[in-house]
Amino acid sequence: METHTAHPLPQKRELDRETQNKIGFMAFMINKFATTYKMNRQEAYLYLKKYGGLDFLNEHWWALHTDNSMWAVRDMYLVCYNNGGLK
């Protein structure tokens, strides 16, 4: 007969305010990028992930969120373009 070890239930964690803000901003920017370049959100996410736009957004979100979203979308496009993206 097998005995099963009881696993403790995962602890409920709350995200700190900065992490919540970062996630919200990244979601907003993915949607903004999709709208600007006439993609659906999934296509935009996959494109940004493939060509480094998400990494750029993740690394520089704090500075990008203080500027007009149009400039952030343009910067994300340029990062992707420089990494082989063609859209």
Number of C-alpha atoms within 10 A of each C-alpha: 3 4 5 6 6 6 6 6 6 6 6 6 6 8 9 8 9 10 11 12 15 16 14 11 18 17 14 13 24 25 17 19 24 20 13 13 12 11 16 13 16 12 13 22 19 13 21 23 14 15 21 21 26 22 15 17 24 15 11 12 19 14 10 19 17 9 10 9 15 13 12 21 21 13 16 23 22 16 20 22 15 12 13 12 16 10 9
